[in-house]
Structure formats: structure tokens, C-alpha cells
Amino acid sequence: MENKLDLSCCGTNCSVCSFYGNMCAGCNACKGKVFHAPEGGVCQIYECSILKNGYEDCKNCAELPCAIWRATKDPALSDEEFENSILERVNNLKGK
């Protein structure tokens, strides 16, 4: 089982990322200001989930996955890879 910081608020399993633990401590530890967040800003997903709505993560949001998730698509991913990443993150949050 992942510890709380390994699973980000959007369901990403940070522990498998090569940047986790050195360049990045994960969004929950960094309060959304991870190295890949918009410059000087906070990850939009973290901002919505944690700061705006007061959730621990996105799993209880009625709009999961929402437009913000779709707007934060990694341009390196194909549409199919991105949809698979969304499904994986939702499953991570739901505990599957």
C-alpha cells in the first residue's frame, strides 16, 4: 500500500517517478508546487481539490475526471495514452 505522499491528489502514483524523492517530494508534500507545475504557481488540480474544495484528493469529486484534468494533458502522451493515464489515476483513487 502506498503511503499518503506517494499517491498524489489526482491519483498519480509518485513513487514510480524518477524525480520523486530527489527533485520532487510529491504534490501533497509540496502543497501543489511540484517542479512541473506552472512557473511560480500551483498545480491546477491540486488548487481545485485541496485549496478550493478542501478535499484530501479528487476521489470524492462528483466531476471526476473533470475539465481541469483534461486541460493538464502531458503533450508527450498520445490521446489514447492520456485516456489510459486518466483511467489509471481514477482507479488509484478508488483503491482498485
N, CA, C and O atoms as a MOPAC input file, in Angstrom:
PM7 MOZYME 1SCF
protein

 N      0.84900 1    -1.19800 1     0.00000 1
 C      0.00000 1     0.00000 1     0.00000 1
 C      0.88300 1     1.24500 1     0.00000 1
 O      1.88700 1     1.30800 1     0.70900 1
 N      0.49900 1     2.22200 1    -0.79400 1
 C      1.27300 1     3.44800 1    -0.87800 1
 C      1.07800 1     4.27400 1     0.38300 1
 O      0.01200 1     4.25400 1     0.99800 1
 N      2.12700 1     5.00300 1     0.75700 1
 C      1.89700 1     5.91200 1     1.86400 1
 C      1.22000 1     7.14500 1     1.30100 1
 O      1.18000 1     7.32700 1     0.08400 1
 N      0.69700 1     7.98100 1     2.15300 1
 C     -0.12300 1     9.11900 1     1.75100 1
 C      0.57200 1    10.02200 1     0.72600 1
 O     -0.07700 1    10.52000 1    -0.19300 1
 N      1.87700 1    10.23600 1     0.87300 1
 C      2.56300 1    11.14700 1    -0.02500 1
 C      2.88600 1    10.52000 1    -1.37900 1
 O      3.12200 1    11.23500 1    -2.35300 1
 N      2.89600 1     9.18100 1    -1.44600 1
 C      3.19600 1     8.52800 1    -2.71600 1
 C      2.08300 1     8.70700 1    -3.73500 1
 O      2.34500 1     8.76300 1    -4.93600 1
 N      0.84900 1     8.79700 1    -3.27000 1
 C     -0.30100 1     8.95700 1    -4.16000 1
 C     -0.73500 1    10.41400 1    -4.13100 1
 O     -1.15400 1    10.92500 1    -3.09200 1
 N     -0.63500 1    11.07700 1    -5.27100 1
 C     -0.98100 1    12.49600 1    -5.31800 1
 C     -2.49200 1    12.68800 1    -5.27200 1
 O     -3.25200 1    11.72300 1    -5.34800 1
 N     -2.91400 1    13.92400 1    -5.14900 1
 C     -4.34600 1    14.21800 1    -5.03300 1
 C     -5.10800 1    13.82100 1    -6.28900 1
 O     -6.31700 1    13.59600 1    -6.22900 1
 N     -4.40800 1    13.72900 1    -7.45200 1
 C     -5.08100 1    13.33400 1    -8.69700 1
 C     -4.93100 1    11.84300 1    -8.97700 1
 O     -5.32600 1    11.36900 1   -10.04200 1
 N     -4.36300 1    11.10200 1    -8.02600 1
 C     -4.25900 1     9.66100 1    -8.20000 1
 C     -2.99100 1     9.17800 1    -8.85200 1
 O     -2.82800 1     7.97700 1    -9.06900 1
 N     -2.08200 1    10.08600 1    -9.17200 1
 C     -0.79800 1     9.67600 1    -9.74100 1
 C      0.02900 1     9.01200 1    -8.64600 1
 O      0.13800 1     9.53700 1    -7.53800 1
 N      0.60500 1     7.86700 1    -8.95500 1
 C      1.48600 1     7.18700 1    -8.01300 1
 C      2.88300 1     7.76300 1    -8.18600 1
 O      3.62700 1     7.34600 1    -9.07300 1
 N      3.23300 1     8.71600 1    -7.34400 1
 C      4.51200 1     9.41900 1    -7.48100 1
 C      5.71900 1     8.53200 1    -7.19900 1
 O      6.81300 1     8.82400 1    -7.68000 1
 N      5.55100 1     7.46900 1    -6.44000 1
 C      6.69600 1     6.65500 1    -6.03700 1
 C      7.39100 1     5.98300 1    -7.22000 1
 O      8.54800 1     5.58000 1    -7.10000 1
 N      6.71300 1     5.85500 1    -8.35400 1
 C      7.32600 1     5.21900 1    -9.52000 1
 C      8.04400 1     6.22600 1   -10.42700 1
 O      8.66900 1     5.83000 1   -11.41100 1
 N      7.96100 1     7.50000 1   -10.11200 1
 C      8.58300 1     8.54600 1   -10.92700 1
 C     10.04300 1     8.71600 1   -10.53800 1
 O     10.37300 1     8.72400 1    -9.35200 1
 N     10.91400 1     8.85100 1   -11.52100 1
 C     12.34600 1     9.00100 1   -11.24600 1
 C     12.67400 1    10.31900 1   -10.54400 1
 O     13.73700 1    10.43600 1    -9.93400 1
 N     11.80300 1    11.29400 1   -10.61400 1
 C     12.03700 1    12.57500 1    -9.95200 1
 C     11.58800 1    12.56300 1    -8.49100 1
 O     12.00300 1    13.41100 1    -7.70000 1
 N     10.73700 1    11.59800 1    -8.14000 1
 C     10.17500 1    11.55400 1    -6.78500 1
 C     11.25700 1    11.23800 1    -5.75800 1
 O     12.00100 1    10.26600 1    -5.89700 1
 N     11.33000 1    12.06700 1    -4.73600 1
 C     12.30100 1    11.84500 1    -3.67800 1
 C     13.58200 1    12.63600 1    -3.83900 1
 O     14.33100 1    12.80000 1    -2.87600 1
 N     13.85000 1    13.13300 1    -5.04800 1
 C     15.03300 1    13.98000 1    -5.21900 1
 C     14.63000 1    15.36400 1    -5.71800 1
 O     14.74600 1    16.33500 1    -4.97100 1
 N     14.16100 1    15.48100 1    -6.95900 1
 C     13.72900 1    16.79100 1    -7.47200 1
 C     12.33200 1    17.16700 1    -6.98800 1
 O     11.96800 1    18.34300 1    -6.97300 1
 N     11.55300 1    16.16000 1    -6.59200 1
 C     10.15100 1    16.39600 1    -6.26900 1
 C      9.74000 1    15.54200 1    -5.07400 1
 O     10.06500 1    14.35600 1    -5.01400 1
 N      9.03800 1    16.13600 1    -4.14000 1
 C      8.57000 1    15.40300 1    -2.96300 1
 C      7.10300 1    14.99500 1    -3.10300 1
 O      6.52200 1    14.42300 1    -2.18100 1
 N      6.50800 1    15.29200 1    -4.26100 1
 C      5.09700 1    14.96800 1    -4.46800 1
 C      4.21500 1    16.15500 1    -4.13300 1
 O      4.57400 1    16.98900 1    -3.30200 1
 N      3.07400 1    16.23100 1    -4.77400 1
 C      2.24000 1    17.43400 1    -4.63600 1
 C      1.73700 1    17.64700 1    -3.21200 1
 O      1.63400 1    18.78800 1    -2.76000 1
 N      1.42400 1    16.57000 1    -2.50300 1
 C      0.89900 1    16.75600 1    -1.15300 1
 C      1.95200 1    17.32600 1    -0.21000 1
 O      1.63700 1    18.15500 1     0.64400 1
 N      3.20000 1    16.88700 1    -0.35700 1
 C      4.28200 1    17.40400 1     0.48000 1
 C      4.65200 1    18.82800 1     0.09600 1
 O      5.01200 1    19.63200 1     0.95600 1
 N      4.56500 1    19.14100 1    -1.18900 1
 C      4.97600 1    20.46000 1    -1.68900 1
 C      3.81300 1    21.44500 1    -1.79500 1
 O      3.97700 1    22.54800 1    -2.31700 1
 N      2.65300 1    21.05200 1    -1.30600 1
 C      1.44400 1    21.88900 1    -1.37700 1
 C      1.14900 1    22.31100 1    -2.81300 1
 O      0.79100 1    23.45700 1    -3.08500 1
 N      1.31100 1    21.34500 1    -3.73100 1
 C      0.96600 1    21.57700 1    -5.13200 1
 C      2.01400 1    22.27800 1    -5.95000 1
 O      1.83000 1    22.46400 1    -7.15300 1
 N      3.11700 1    22.67600 1    -5.33100 1
 C      4.15400 1    23.40200 1    -6.06100 1
 C      5.27300 1    22.45800 1    -6.48000 1
 O      6.43700 1    22.66500 1    -6.13600 1
 N      4.91200 1    21.43200 1    -7.21800 1
 C      5.90300 1    20.48800 1    -7.72000 1
 C      6.67700 1    21.11500 1    -8.86400 1
 O      6.24200 1    22.11400 1    -9.43700 1
 N      7.82300 1    20.53400 1    -9.20300 1
 C      8.70500 1    21.16000 1   -10.19800 1
 C      8.05600 1    21.34100 1   -11.55800 1
 O      8.46500 1    22.21700 1   -12.32000 1
 N      7.05000 1    20.53300 1   -11.88200 1
 C      6.43900 1    20.63500 1   -13.20900 1
 C      5.16900 1    21.47800 1   -13.21100 1
 O      4.48600 1    21.56200 1   -14.23200 1
 N      4.84400 1    22.10400 1   -12.07900 1
 C      3.67900 1    22.99700 1   -12.02800 1
 C      3.98200 1    24.24900 1   -12.84900 1
 O      5.14500 1    24.56500 1   -13.10400 1
 N      2.93500 1    24.95700 1   -13.25900 1
 C      3.18300 1    26.20600 1   -13.99900 1
 C      4.13500 1    27.09400 1   -13.20700 1
 O      4.06600 1    27.14800 1   -11.97900 1
 N      5.01700 1    27.78500 1   -13.90700 1
 C      6.06600 1    28.56100 1   -13.24400 1
 C      5.50200 1    29.50000 1   -12.18500 1
 O      4.62600 1    30.32100 1   -12.45300 1
 N      6.02900 1    29.35300 1   -10.98100 1
 C      5.60500 1    30.20600 1    -9.87100 1
 C      4.23400 1    29.87300 1    -9.32500 1
 O      3.75800 1    30.52800 1    -8.39800 1
 N      3.59500 1    28.86400 1    -9.88700 1
 C      2.22800 1    28.58400 1    -9.47700 1
 C      2.04800 1    27.23400 1    -8.81900 1
 O      3.00200 1    26.53000 1    -8.49000 1
 N      0.82100 1    26.91700 1    -8.65000 1
 C      0.41600 1    25.65900 1    -8.03500 1
 C     -0.28600 1    24.82900 1    -9.10500 1
 O     -0.97600 1    25.37800 1    -9.96300 1
 N     -0.11500 1    23.51600 1    -9.05800 1
 C     -0.83500 1    22.62500 1    -9.96800 1
 C     -2.32700 1    22.94600 1    -9.90700 1
 O     -2.89300 1    23.04600 1    -8.81800 1
 N     -2.95400 1    23.10500 1   -11.04000 1
 C     -4.37900 1    23.46400 1   -11.08300 1
 C     -5.26500 1    22.40300 1   -10.44600 1
 O     -6.28200 1    22.73300 1    -9.83700 1
 N     -4.89300 1    21.13800 1   -10.57700 1
 C     -5.69100 1    20.06400 1    -9.97900 1
 C     -5.59500 1    20.14700 1    -8.46100 1
 O     -6.60700 1    20.03600 1    -7.76800 1
 N     -4.39400 1    20.34000 1    -7.94300 1
 C     -4.19000 1    20.47200 1    -6.50100 1
 C     -4.94600 1    21.69000 1    -5.98700 1
 O     -5.61600 1    21.61400 1    -4.95700 1
 N     -4.84600 1    22.80100 1    -6.68900 1
 C     -5.50300 1    24.03900 1    -6.28900 1
 C     -7.00800 1    23.84300 1    -6.16100 1
 O     -7.62100 1    24.33000 1    -5.21100 1
 N     -7.59900 1    23.13500 1    -7.10800 1
 C     -9.04400 1    22.88600 1    -7.08300 1
 C     -9.41300 1    21.92000 1    -5.96400 1
 O    -10.29000 1    22.20900 1    -5.15000 1
 N     -8.74400 1    20.78200 1    -5.92700 1
 C     -9.09600 1    19.73300 1    -4.98100 1
 C     -8.83100 1    20.12800 1    -3.53800 1
 O     -9.72900 1    20.06100 1    -2.69900 1
 N     -7.61800 1    20.53600 1    -3.24900 1
 C     -7.19900 1    20.78200 1    -1.87200 1
 C     -7.55400 1    22.18900 1    -1.40000 1
 O     -8.21200 1    22.36200 1    -0.37400 1
 N     -7.11400 1    23.18700 1    -2.15600 1
 C     -7.27100 1    24.56400 1    -1.70100 1
 C     -8.69600 1    25.09400 1    -1.85000 1
 O     -9.22000 1    25.72800 1    -0.93300 1
 N     -9.31900 1    24.84300 1    -2.98700 1
 C    -10.65200 1    25.39000 1    -3.23300 1
 C    -11.75700 1    24.57400 1    -2.56000 1
 O    -12.65200 1    25.13300 1    -1.92500 1
 N    -11.68600 1    23.24800 1    -2.70400 1
 C    -12.77800 1    22.40500 1    -2.20400 1
 C    -12.48900 1    21.71700 1    -0.87500 1
 O    -13.39600 1    21.15400 1    -0.26200 1
 N    -11.24600 1    21.75600 1    -0.42600 1
 C    -10.91300 1    21.17800 1     0.86400 1
 C    -10.89900 1    19.66100 1     0.90000 1
 O    -11.00000 1    19.06700 1     1.97300 1
 N    -10.77400 1    19.02500 1    -0.26400 1
 C    -10.69700 1    17.56800 1    -0.31400 1
 C     -9.28000 1    17.11300 1     0.02100 1
 O     -8.32800 1    17.88500 1    -0.08900 1
 N     -9.15300 1    15.88000 1     0.42200 1
 C     -7.83700 1    15.26400 1     0.62200 1
 C     -7.24600 1    14.91000 1    -0.74000 1
 O     -6.03400 1    14.97500 1    -0.94500 1
 N     -8.12200 1    14.53700 1    -1.65600 1
 C     -7.75200 1    14.21200 1    -3.02500 1
 C     -9.00000 1    14.35200 1    -3.87800 1
 O    -10.02900 1    14.82500 1    -3.39500 1
 N     -8.92600 1    13.95100 1    -5.13500 1
 C    -10.03500 1    14.14900 1    -6.06800 1
 C    -11.11600 1    13.06400 1    -6.01400 1
 O    -12.15400 1    13.20800 1    -6.65900 1
 N    -10.89500 1    11.98100 1    -5.25900 1
 C    -11.78100 1    10.82600 1    -5.38400 1
 C    -13.24200 1    11.07700 1    -5.03300 1
 O    -14.11300 1    10.36700 1    -5.53700 1
 N    -13.54000 1    12.05000 1    -4.19700 1
 C    -14.93500 1    12.29800 1    -3.82300 1
 C    -15.59700 1    13.38900 1    -4.65800 1
 O    -16.73900 1    13.77000 1    -4.40100 1
 N    -14.88400 1    13.88000 1    -5.64500 1
 C    -15.44600 1    14.92700 1    -6.50200 1
 C    -16.44900 1    14.32000 1    -7.47800 1
 O    -16.17100 1    13.30000 1    -8.10900 1
 N    -17.60500 1    14.94500 1    -7.59700 1
 C    -18.66000 1    14.46200 1    -8.49600 1
 C    -18.26900 1    14.60400 1    -9.96800 1
 O    -18.85900 1    13.95000 1   -10.82800 1
 N    -17.29200 1    15.44200 1   -10.26300 1
 C    -16.89200 1    15.69400 1   -11.64900 1
 C    -15.65500 1    14.90400 1   -12.08000 1
 O    -15.07200 1    15.20300 1   -13.12200 1
 N    -15.25400 1    13.92700 1   -11.31800 1
 C    -14.05100 1    13.14500 1   -11.62400 1
 C    -14.24900 1    12.27700 1   -12.85800 1
 O    -15.24000 1    11.54900 1   -12.91500 1
 N    -13.36900 1    12.31200 1   -13.84200 1
 C    -12.32200 1    13.30800 1   -14.06300 1
 C    -12.90700 1    14.57400 1   -14.67300 1
 O    -13.80000 1    14.51000 1   -15.51800 1
 N    -12.41300 1    15.69800 1   -14.24900 1
 C    -13.01400 1    16.98200 1   -14.64500 1
 C    -12.26900 1    17.64600 1   -15.80400 1
 O    -11.29900 1    17.10600 1   -16.33500 1
 N    -12.74600 1    18.81900 1   -16.17500 1
 C    -12.13200 1    19.58900 1   -17.26700 1
 C    -10.70900 1    20.01300 1   -16.92200 1
 O     -9.87300 1    20.14300 1   -17.81600 1
 N    -10.42000 1    20.23200 1   -15.64100 1
 C     -9.06400 1    20.61400 1   -15.25200 1
 C     -8.11000 1    19.46600 1   -15.53600 1
 O     -6.99900 1    19.69000 1   -16.01700 1
 N     -8.52900 1    18.23000 1   -15.24300 1
 C     -7.68700 1    17.05800 1   -15.57100 1
 C     -7.39300 1    17.04300 1   -17.06600 1
 O     -6.25700 1    16.80900 1   -17.47800 1
 N     -8.41300 1    17.29000 1   -17.87100 1
 C     -8.24800 1    17.25800 1   -19.32700 1
 C     -7.34900 1    18.40100 1   -19.81000 1
 O     -6.62400 1    18.24900 1   -20.79300 1
 N     -7.39700 1    19.53700 1   -19.12100 1
 C     -6.59800 1    20.69500 1   -19.51900 1
 C     -5.12700 1    20.54300 1   -19.15000 1
 O     -4.28300 1    21.29400 1   -19.63800 1
 N     -4.81900 1    19.58200 1   -18.29700 1
 C     -3.43300 1    19.38900 1   -17.86500 1
 C     -2.78300 1    18.19900 1   -18.56700 1
 O     -1.89900 1    17.55100 1   -18.00700 1
 N     -3.21400 1    17.92000 1   -19.76700 1
 C     -2.66400 1    16.80000 1   -20.55100 1
 C     -1.18100 1    17.00100 1   -20.83600 1
 O     -0.75300 1    18.06700 1   -21.27700 1
 N     -0.41700 1    15.96000 1   -20.57400 1
 C      1.00200 1    15.96300 1   -20.90900 1
 C      1.10800 1    15.87900 1   -22.43100 1
 O      0.64300 1    14.90400 1   -23.02100 1
 N      1.71200 1    16.88200 1   -23.08300 1
 C      1.78600 1    16.87000 1   -24.55000 1
 C      2.59800 1    15.69800 1   -25.10400 1
 O      2.49700 1    15.38500 1   -26.29100 1
 N      3.38900 1    15.05800 1   -24.27200 1
 C      4.17800 1    13.90500 1   -24.72400 1
 C      3.32500 1    12.65100 1   -24.88400 1
 O      3.76200 1    11.68200 1   -25.50500 1
 N      2.11400 1    12.66000 1   -24.32900 1
 C      1.23300 1    11.49600 1   -24.40800 1
 C      0.29100 1    11.59200 1   -25.59700 1
 O     -0.20500 1    12.67100 1   -25.92300 1
 N      0.05100 1    10.46400 1   -26.23600 1
 C     -0.97200 1    10.42100 1   -27.28600 1
 C     -2.32800 1    10.51400 1   -26.59000 1
 O     -2.41300 1    10.38400 1   -25.36900 1
 N     -3.38500 1    10.73700 1   -27.36500 1
 C     -4.72600 1    10.80700 1   -26.78300 1
 C     -5.06900 1     9.50900 1   -26.05800 1
 O     -5.64500 1     9.53700 1   -24.97000 1
 N     -4.71500 1     8.36800 1   -26.66000 1
 C     -5.00200 1     7.07700 1   -26.04600 1
 C     -4.20800 1     6.89200 1   -24.74600 1
 O     -4.74900 1     6.42400 1   -23.74400 1
 N     -2.93700 1     7.25900 1   -24.77200 1
 C     -2.11100 1     7.14900 1   -23.56000 1
 C     -2.65200 1     8.05000 1   -22.44900 1
 O     -2.65600 1     7.67500 1   -21.27700 1
 N     -3.10500 1     9.23800 1   -22.83300 1
 C     -3.66100 1    10.16900 1   -21.85000 1
 C     -4.93800 1     9.61200 1   -21.23600 1
 O     -5.12000 1     9.67700 1   -20.02000 1
 N     -5.82200 1     9.06500 1   -22.06400 1
 C     -7.05400 1     8.46700 1   -21.53700 1
 C     -6.73800 1     7.29900 1   -20.60200 1
 O     -7.39900 1     7.12200 1   -19.57800 1
 N     -5.72700 1     6.50400 1   -20.95900 1
 C     -5.31100 1     5.40000 1   -20.08800 1
 C     -4.75300 1     5.92500 1   -18.76900 1
 O     -4.98500 1     5.33100 1   -17.71600 1
 N     -4.01900 1     7.03700 1   -18.82200 1
 C     -3.47200 1     7.61000 1   -17.59100 1
 C     -4.59200 1     8.13200 1   -16.69200 1
 O     -4.51100 1     8.02400 1   -15.46800 1
 N     -5.63400 1     8.69500 1   -17.29900 1
 C     -6.77500 1     9.16000 1   -16.51400 1
 C     -7.46600 1     7.97300 1   -15.84400 1
 O     -7.78400 1     8.02600 1   -14.65500 1
 N     -7.69500 1     6.91100 1   -16.60100 1
 C     -8.33000 1     5.71700 1   -16.04600 1
 C     -7.50100 1     5.13600 1   -14.90100 1
 O     -8.04500 1     4.73900 1   -13.87100 1
 N     -6.18800 1     5.08900 1   -15.08800 1
 C     -5.29700 1     4.56500 1   -14.04700 1
 C     -5.36800 1     5.42500 1   -12.78400 1
 O     -5.42200 1     4.89500 1   -11.67400 1
 N     -5.36900 1     6.74500 1   -12.95100 1
 C     -5.42600 1     7.64200 1   -11.79800 1
 C     -6.75200 1     7.51700 1   -11.06100 1
 O     -6.78000 1     7.51900 1    -9.83000 1
 N     -7.85600 1     7.40700 1   -11.80700 1
 C     -9.16300 1     7.22400 1   -11.17100 1
 C     -9.17800 1     5.91700 1   -10.39300 1
 O     -9.65000 1     5.88100 1    -9.25700 1
 N     -8.66600 1     4.84000 1   -10.99000 1
 C     -8.60600 1     3.55400 1   -10.30600 1
 C     -7.73100 1     3.62000 1    -9.05600 1
 O     -8.06800 1     3.03100 1    -8.02900 1
 N     -6.60800 1     4.33800 1    -9.14200 1
 C     -5.74600 1     4.50500 1    -7.96200 1
 C     -6.51100 1     5.18900 1    -6.83600 1
 O     -6.41700 1     4.78600 1    -5.67700 1
 N     -7.26900 1     6.22700 1    -7.18500 1
 C     -8.02100 1     6.95600 1    -6.17400 1
 C     -9.14400 1     6.10300 1    -5.57400 1
 O     -9.43500 1     6.19600 1    -4.38100 1
 N     -9.75100 1     5.29700 1    -6.39000 1
 C    -10.86500 1     4.46000 1    -5.92700 1
 C    -10.37600 1     3.20800 1    -5.20300 1
 O    -11.17300 1     2.44400 1    -4.65800 1
 N     -9.03600 1     3.00100 1    -5.20200 1
 C     -8.46400 1     1.88300 1    -4.48200 1
 C     -8.51600 1     0.55300 1    -5.20000 1
 O     -8.46600 1    -0.49900 1    -4.56400 1
 N     -8.61800 1     0.58800 1    -6.53700 1
 C     -8.68900 1    -0.66700 1    -7.31000 1
 C     -7.31300 1    -1.20700 1    -7.56700 1
 O     -7.16900 1    -2.25300 1    -8.20000 1

